Amino acid sequence: MSILMMISTGIIILTCLLLVFEAVKERDVLVKVLAFDLIGVTGVSLFLMLYTNNRNPFFLNIAQLIAIVGFVTALVFAFYLSEMSKGDK
């Protein structure tokens, strides 16, 4: 593994840890949803880095699965929050 790949992987892991910390300490629901969505994005990027390094299709499939689940989750939360705000009015 090249030094650039190792540095990039370390930055991605550090970003994921900071997002987990932010999601745990924050009280606002919207910030938590955004943090968890960004955790999914960093997870996808981490698995794509592993795929680029190892050329194992397993990592690509896991990255696609995380991306699809993250997209559907974001849609569900957006729908839920919009319905919740309509009920408050």
N, CA, C and O atoms as a GROMACS GRO file, in nm:
protein
  356
    1MET      N    1   0.085  -0.116   0.000
    1MET     CA    2   0.000   0.000   0.000
    1MET      C    3   0.090   0.124   0.000
    1MET      O    4   0.186   0.133   0.077
    2SER      N    5   0.058   0.217  -0.086
    2SER     CA    6   0.141   0.336  -0.096
    2SER      C    7   0.115   0.428   0.023
    2SER      O    8   0.015   0.416   0.093
    3ILE      N    9   0.207   0.519   0.044
    3ILE     CA   10   0.196   0.611   0.158
    3ILE      C   11   0.075   0.701   0.143
    3ILE      O   12   0.011   0.737   0.242
    4LEU      N   13   0.042   0.739   0.019
    4LEU     CA   14  -0.074   0.825  -0.003
    4LEU      C   15  -0.205   0.752   0.033
    4LEU      O   16  -0.296   0.812   0.090
    5MET      N   17  -0.212   0.624   0.000
    5MET     CA   18  -0.331   0.546   0.036
    5MET      C   19  -0.342   0.531   0.188
    5MET      O   20  -0.452   0.536   0.243
    6MET      N   21  -0.230   0.514   0.255
    6MET     CA   22  -0.231   0.499   0.401
    6MET      C   23  -0.276   0.630   0.468
    6MET      O   24  -0.354   0.627   0.563
    7ILE      N   25  -0.226   0.742   0.419
    7ILE     CA   26  -0.266   0.872   0.474
    7ILE      C   27  -0.414   0.898   0.449
    7ILE      O   28  -0.485   0.944   0.538
    8SER      N   29  -0.461   0.867   0.329
    8SER     CA   30  -0.602   0.888   0.296
    8SER      C   31  -0.692   0.800   0.382
    8SER      O   32  -0.797   0.845   0.429
    9THR      N   33  -0.653   0.675   0.402
    9THR     CA   34  -0.731   0.585   0.486
    9THR      C   35  -0.736   0.635   0.630
    9THR      O   36  -0.840   0.629   0.695
   10GLY      N   37  -0.624   0.685   0.680
   10GLY     CA   38  -0.621   0.740   0.816
   10GLY      C   39  -0.710   0.861   0.831
   10GLY      O   40  -0.778   0.877   0.933
   11ILE      N   41  -0.711   0.948   0.730
   11ILE     CA   42  -0.797   1.067   0.735
   11ILE      C   43  -0.944   1.026   0.732
   11ILE      O   44  -1.026   1.085   0.804
   12ILE      N   45  -0.978   0.928   0.652
   12ILE     CA   46  -1.117   0.881   0.645
   12ILE      C   47  -1.161   0.821   0.778
   12ILE      O   48  -1.272   0.847   0.824
   13ILE      N   49  -1.074   0.740   0.840
   13ILE     CA   50  -1.108   0.680   0.969
   13ILE      C   51  -1.121   0.788   1.077
   13ILE      O   52  -1.213   0.781   1.159
   14LEU      N   53  -1.031   0.887   1.077
   14LEU     CA   54  -1.041   0.997   1.173
   14LEU      C   55  -1.171   1.075   1.154
   14LEU      O   56  -1.236   1.113   1.251
   15THR      N   57  -1.209   1.099   1.029
   15THR     CA   58  -1.334   1.168   1.001
   15THR      C   59  -1.454   1.089   1.053
   15THR      O   60  -1.547   1.146   1.110
   16CYS      N   61  -1.452   0.959   1.033
   16CYS     CA   62  -1.562   0.875   1.080
   16CYS      C   63  -1.571   0.879   1.233
   16CYS      O   64  -1.681   0.885   1.288
   17LEU      N   65  -1.458   0.875   1.301
   17LEU     CA   66  -1.459   0.881   1.447
   17LEU      C   67  -1.511   1.015   1.498
   17LEU      O   68  -1.587   1.020   1.595
   18LEU      N   69  -1.471   1.124   1.433
   18LEU     CA   70  -1.521   1.256   1.472
   18LEU      C   71  -1.672   1.268   1.449
   18LEU      O   72  -1.742   1.331   1.528
   19LEU      N   73  -1.721   1.208   1.341
   19LEU     CA   74  -1.865   1.212   1.315
   19LEU      C   75  -1.943   1.129   1.416
   19LEU      O   76  -2.053   1.167   1.457
   20VAL      N   77  -1.887   1.017   1.458
   20VAL     CA   78  -1.953   0.937   1.561
   20VAL      C   79  -1.960   1.017   1.692
   20VAL      O   80  -2.063   1.017   1.759
   21PHE      N   81  -1.851   1.084   1.727
   21PHE     CA   82  -1.850   1.168   1.846
   21PHE      C   83  -1.955   1.278   1.836
   21PHE      O   84  -2.026   1.306   1.932
   22GLU      N   85  -1.964   1.341   1.720
   22GLU     CA   86  -2.062   1.449   1.700
   22GLU      C   87  -2.205   1.395   1.709
   22GLU      O   88  -2.292   1.461   1.768
   23ALA      N   89  -2.230   1.278   1.653
   23ALA     CA   90  -2.364   1.220   1.656
   23ALA      C   91  -2.405   1.183   1.798
   23ALA      O   92  -2.523   1.192   1.833
   24VAL      N   93  -2.310   1.141   1.880
   24VAL     CA   94  -2.342   1.099   2.016
   24VAL      C   95  -2.366   1.220   2.106
   24VAL      O   96  -2.459   1.218   2.187
   25LYS      N   97  -2.287   1.325   2.092
   25LYS     CA   98  -2.298   1.437   2.186
   25LYS      C   99  -2.407   1.537   2.148
   25LYS      O  100  -2.453   1.612   2.234
   26GLU      N  101  -2.448   1.540   2.024
   26GLU     CA  102  -2.546   1.640   1.979
   26GLU      C  103  -2.687   1.601   2.021
   26GLU      O  104  -2.722   1.483   2.024
   27ARG      N  105  -2.768   1.702   2.055
   27ARG     CA  106  -2.906   1.677   2.097
   27ARG      C  107  -3.007   1.701   1.985
   27ARG      O  108  -3.117   1.646   1.989
   28ASP      N  109  -2.972   1.780   1.886
   28ASP     CA  110  -3.064   1.814   1.778
   28ASP      C  111  -3.077   1.694   1.682
   28ASP      O  112  -2.977   1.635   1.641
   29VAL      N  113  -3.201   1.661   1.648
   29VAL     CA  114  -3.227   1.544   1.565
   29VAL      C  115  -3.170   1.562   1.423
   29VAL      O  116  -3.114   1.469   1.366
   30LEU      N  117  -3.185   1.682   1.368
   30LEU     CA  118  -3.136   1.704   1.232
   30LEU      C  119  -2.984   1.690   1.222
   30LEU      O  120  -2.933   1.639   1.122
   31VAL      N  121  -2.913   1.735   1.324
   31VAL     CA  122  -2.767   1.722   1.323
   31VAL      C  123  -2.728   1.576   1.336
   31VAL      O  124  -2.631   1.532   1.274
   32LYS      N  125  -2.802   1.501   1.416
   32LYS     CA  126  -2.774   1.358   1.429
   32LYS      C  127  -2.797   1.284   1.297
   32LYS      O  128  -2.718   1.199   1.258
   33VAL      N  129  -2.906   1.318   1.229
   33VAL     CA  130  -2.935   1.255   1.099
   33VAL      C  131  -2.826   1.287   0.999
   33VAL      O  132  -2.781   1.200   0.925
   34LEU      N  133  -2.784   1.412   0.996
   34LEU     CA  134  -2.677   1.452   0.905
   34LEU      C  135  -2.546   1.382   0.939
   34LEU      O  136  -2.474   1.338   0.849
   35ALA      N  137  -2.516   1.370   1.068
   35ALA     CA  138  -2.392   1.302   1.109
   35ALA      C  139  -2.395   1.155   1.069
   35ALA      O  140  -2.296   1.102   1.020
   36PHE      N  141  -2.508   1.089   1.090
   36PHE     CA  142  -2.516   0.948   1.053
   36PHE      C  143  -2.511   0.929   0.901
   36PHE      O  144  -2.456   0.830   0.853
   37ASP      N  145  -2.567   1.022   0.828
   37ASP     CA  146  -2.558   1.016   0.682
   37ASP      C  147  -2.412   1.033   0.637
   37ASP      O  148  -2.366   0.963   0.547
   38LEU      N  149  -2.342   1.124   0.700
   38LEU     CA  150  -2.201   1.144   0.666
   38LEU      C  151  -2.114   1.027   0.710
   38LEU      O  152  -2.012   0.999   0.648
   39ILE      N  153  -2.153   0.958   0.818
   39ILE     CA  154  -2.082   0.836   0.856
   39ILE      C  155  -2.096   0.732   0.746
   39ILE      O  156  -2.001   0.661   0.715
   40GLY      N  157  -2.216   0.723   0.687
   40GLY     CA  158  -2.235   0.631   0.575
   40GLY      C  159  -2.150   0.668   0.455
   40GLY      O  160  -2.095   0.580   0.388
   41VAL      N  161  -2.138   0.797   0.428
   41VAL     CA  162  -2.055   0.841   0.315
   41VAL      C  163  -1.908   0.809   0.340
   41VAL      O  164  -1.838   0.764   0.249
   42THR      N  165  -1.861   0.830   0.463
   42THR     CA  166  -1.722   0.796   0.491
   42THR      C  167  -1.700   0.645   0.489
   42THR      O  168  -1.592   0.597   0.453
   43GLY      N  169  -1.803   0.570   0.529
   43GLY     CA  170  -1.792   0.424   0.518
   43GLY      C  171  -1.780   0.378   0.374
   43GLY      O  172  -1.702   0.289   0.342
   44VAL      N  173  -1.859   0.441   0.287
   44VAL     CA  174  -1.849   0.410   0.144
   44VAL      C  175  -1.709   0.443   0.092
   44VAL      O  176  -1.649   0.364   0.020
   45SER      N  177  -1.658   0.559   0.129
   45SER     CA  178  -1.525   0.597   0.081
   45SER      C  179  -1.418   0.504   0.135
   45SER      O  180  -1.322   0.473   0.064
   46LEU      N  181  -1.433   0.458   0.259
   46LEU     CA  182  -1.336   0.364   0.314
   46LEU      C  183  -1.337   0.231   0.239
   46LEU      O  184  -1.232   0.177   0.207
   47PHE      N  185  -1.456   0.180   0.211
   47PHE     CA  186  -1.464   0.053   0.138
   47PHE      C  187  -1.417   0.070  -0.007
   47PHE      O  188  -1.362  -0.024  -0.064
   48LEU      N  189  -1.438   0.187  -0.065
   48LEU     CA  190  -1.385   0.210  -0.201
   48LEU      C  191  -1.234   0.217  -0.200
   48LEU      O  192  -1.170   0.174  -0.296
   49MET      N  193  -1.176   0.272  -0.094
   49MET     CA  194  -1.029   0.272  -0.081
   49MET      C  195  -0.978   0.128  -0.068
   49MET      O  196  -0.876   0.093  -0.129
   50LEU      N  197  -1.047   0.047   0.010
   50LEU     CA  198  -1.007  -0.094   0.023
   50LEU      C  199  -1.020  -0.168  -0.110
   50LEU      O  200  -0.936  -0.250  -0.144
   51TYR      N  201  -1.126  -0.137  -0.184
   51TYR     CA  202  -1.144  -0.199  -0.315
   51TYR      C  203  -1.032  -0.158  -0.411
   51TYR      O  204  -0.979  -0.240  -0.485
   52THR      N  205  -0.997  -0.029  -0.408
   52THR     CA  206  -0.890   0.020  -0.496
   52THR      C  207  -0.758  -0.047  -0.462
   52THR      O  208  -0.678  -0.076  -0.551
   53ASN      N  209  -0.734  -0.071  -0.335
   53ASN     CA  210  -0.608  -0.130  -0.294
   53ASN      C  211  -0.602  -0.281  -0.321
   53ASN      O  212  -0.500  -0.332  -0.367
   54ASN      N  213  -0.710  -0.352  -0.292
   54ASN     CA  214  -0.708  -0.499  -0.298
   54ASN      C  215  -0.770  -0.558  -0.424
   54ASN      O  216  -0.744  -0.674  -0.456
   55ARG      N  217  -0.850  -0.481  -0.497
   55ARG     CA  218  -0.923  -0.529  -0.615
   55ARG      C  219  -1.010  -0.650  -0.584
   55ARG      O  220  -1.024  -0.742  -0.665
   56ASN      N  221  -1.069  -0.648  -0.464
   56ASN     CA  222  -1.161  -0.753  -0.422
   56ASN      C  223  -1.303  -0.700  -0.439
   56ASN      O  224  -1.338  -0.599  -0.378
   57PRO      N  225  -1.385  -0.766  -0.522
   57PRO     CA  226  -1.520  -0.714  -0.547
   57PRO      C  227  -1.610  -0.713  -0.423
   57PRO      O  228  -1.712  -0.645  -0.423
   58PHE      N  229  -1.572  -0.786  -0.319
   58PHE     CA  230  -1.650  -0.786  -0.195
   58PHE      C  231  -1.659  -0.645  -0.138
   58PHE      O  232  -1.766  -0.602  -0.094
   59PHE      N  233  -1.548  -0.571  -0.138
   59PHE     CA  234  -1.547  -0.436  -0.084
   59PHE      C  235  -1.634  -0.342  -0.167
   59PHE      O  236  -1.698  -0.253  -0.112
   60LEU      N  237  -1.637  -0.361  -0.298
   60LEU     CA  238  -1.721  -0.280  -0.384
   60LEU      C  239  -1.869  -0.307  -0.356
   60LEU      O  240  -1.950  -0.215  -0.353
   61ASN      N  241  -1.903  -0.433  -0.336
   61ASN     CA  242  -2.043  -0.468  -0.305
   61ASN      C  243  -2.087  -0.410  -0.170
   61ASN      O  244  -2.200  -0.363  -0.158
   62ILE      N  245  -2.000  -0.414  -0.072
   62ILE     CA  246  -2.033  -0.356   0.059
   62ILE      C  247  -2.051  -0.205   0.047
   62ILE      O  248  -2.141  -0.149   0.108
   63ALA      N  249  -1.965  -0.138  -0.031
   63ALA     CA  250  -1.977   0.006  -0.052
   63ALA      C  251  -2.110   0.040  -0.119
   63ALA      O  252  -2.175   0.138  -0.082
   64GLN      N  253  -2.150  -0.039  -0.217
   64GLN     CA  254  -2.277  -0.016  -0.284
   64GLN      C  255  -2.394  -0.037  -0.188
   64GLN      O  256  -2.491   0.038  -0.191
   65LEU      N  257  -2.385  -0.138  -0.105
   65LEU     CA  258  -2.490  -0.166  -0.008
   65LEU      C  259  -2.504  -0.051   0.092
   65LEU      O  260  -2.615  -0.008   0.123
   66ILE      N  261  -2.392  -0.002   0.143
   66ILE     CA  262  -2.397   0.110   0.238
   66ILE      C  263  -2.455   0.234   0.170
   66ILE      O  264  -2.532   0.307   0.232
   67ALA      N  265  -2.418   0.259   0.045
   67ALA     CA  266  -2.469   0.376  -0.027
   67ALA      C  267  -2.620   0.368  -0.047
   67ALA      O  268  -2.690   0.467  -0.029
   68ILE      N  269  -2.670   0.251  -0.085
   68ILE     CA  270  -2.814   0.235  -0.107
   68ILE      C  271  -2.891   0.249   0.024
   68ILE      O  272  -2.994   0.317   0.029
   69VAL      N  273  -2.842   0.187   0.130
   69VAL     CA  274  -2.910   0.197   0.260
   69VAL      C  275  -2.906   0.341   0.311
   69VAL      O  276  -3.005   0.388   0.367
   70GLY      N  277  -2.795   0.410   0.293
   70GLY     CA  278  -2.786   0.550   0.336
   70GLY      C  279  -2.881   0.639   0.259
   70GLY      O  280  -2.941   0.730   0.317
   71PHE      N  281  -2.895   0.615   0.129
   71PHE     CA  282  -2.986   0.694   0.048
   71PHE      C  283  -3.131   0.674   0.091
   71PHE      O  284  -3.206   0.770   0.106
   72VAL      N  285  -3.170   0.549   0.110
   72VAL     CA  286  -3.307   0.519   0.152
   72VAL      C  287  -3.334   0.575   0.291
   72VAL      O  288  -3.443   0.628   0.316
   73THR      N  289  -3.238   0.565   0.380
   73THR     CA  290  -3.254   0.620   0.514
   73THR      C  291  -3.272   0.771   0.511
   73THR      O  292  -3.355   0.825   0.583
   74ALA      N  293  -3.193   0.839   0.427
   74ALA     CA  294  -3.207   0.985   0.416
   74ALA      C  295  -3.345   1.023   0.362
   74ALA      O  296  -3.404   1.120   0.407
   75LEU      N  297  -3.395   0.946   0.266
   75LEU     CA  298  -3.529   0.973   0.213
   75LEU      C  299  -3.637   0.953   0.320
   75LEU      O  300  -3.729   1.034   0.332
   76VAL      N  301  -3.624   0.847   0.397
   76VAL     CA  302  -3.722   0.820   0.502
   76VAL      C  303  -3.721   0.931   0.607
   76VAL      O  304  -3.827   0.977   0.648
   77PHE      N  305  -3.603   0.973   0.650
   77PHE     CA  306  -3.596   1.080   0.749
   77PHE      C  307  -3.649   1.211   0.694
   77PHE      O  308  -3.716   1.286   0.765
   78ALA      N  309  -3.620   1.240   0.568
   78ALA     CA  310  -3.672   1.364   0.508
   78ALA      C  311  -3.825   1.360   0.503
   78ALA      O  312  -3.890   1.459   0.534
   79PHE      N  313  -3.880   1.247   0.464
   79PHE     CA  314  -4.026   1.234   0.460
   79PHE      C  315  -4.085   1.244   0.601
   79PHE      O  316  -4.186   1.312   0.621
   80TYR      N  317  -4.023   1.179   0.695
   80TYR     CA  318  -4.073   1.180   0.833
   80TYR      C  319  -4.068   1.321   0.891
   80TYR      O  320  -4.164   1.366   0.953
   81LEU      N  321  -3.957   1.391   0.871
   81LEU     CA  322  -3.945   1.526   0.926
   81LEU      C  323  -4.040   1.624   0.857
   81LEU      O  324  -4.090   1.717   0.922
   82SER      N  325  -4.065   1.605   0.728
   82SER     CA  326  -4.159   1.694   0.661
   82SER      C  327  -4.302   1.668   0.710
   82SER      O  328  -4.379   1.763   0.726
   83GLU      N  329  -4.336   1.544   0.733
   83GLU     CA  330  -4.469   1.512   0.787
   83GLU      C  331  -4.482   1.561   0.931
   83GLU      O  332  -4.590   1.603   0.972
   84MET      N  333  -4.375   1.555   1.005
   84MET     CA  334  -4.377   1.600   1.143
   84MET      C  335  -4.395   1.752   1.151
   84MET      O  336  -4.463   1.803   1.240
   85SER      N  337  -4.332   1.824   1.056
   85SER     CA  338  -4.344   1.970   1.056
   85SER      C  339  -4.483   2.012   1.009
   85SER      O  340  -4.532   2.117   1.050
   86LYS      N  341  -4.548   1.933   0.922
   86LYS     CA  342  -4.685   1.964   0.880
   86LYS      C  343  -4.782   1.947   0.996
   86LYS      O  344  -4.880   2.021   1.008
   87GLY      N  345  -4.755   1.849   1.081
   87GLY     CA  346  -4.840   1.824   1.197
   87GLY      C  347  -4.830   1.931   1.303
   87GLY      O  348  -4.923   1.951   1.380
   88ASP      N  349  -4.717   2.002   1.308
   88ASP     CA  350  -4.697   2.108   1.408
   88ASP      C  351  -4.773   2.234   1.374
   88ASP      O  352  -4.802   2.314   1.462
   89LYS      N  353  -4.807   2.254   1.249
   89LYS     CA  354  -4.872   2.379   1.206
   89LYS      C  355  -5.018   2.381   1.237
   89LYS      O  356  -5.086   2.479   1.208
   0.00000   0.00000   0.00000
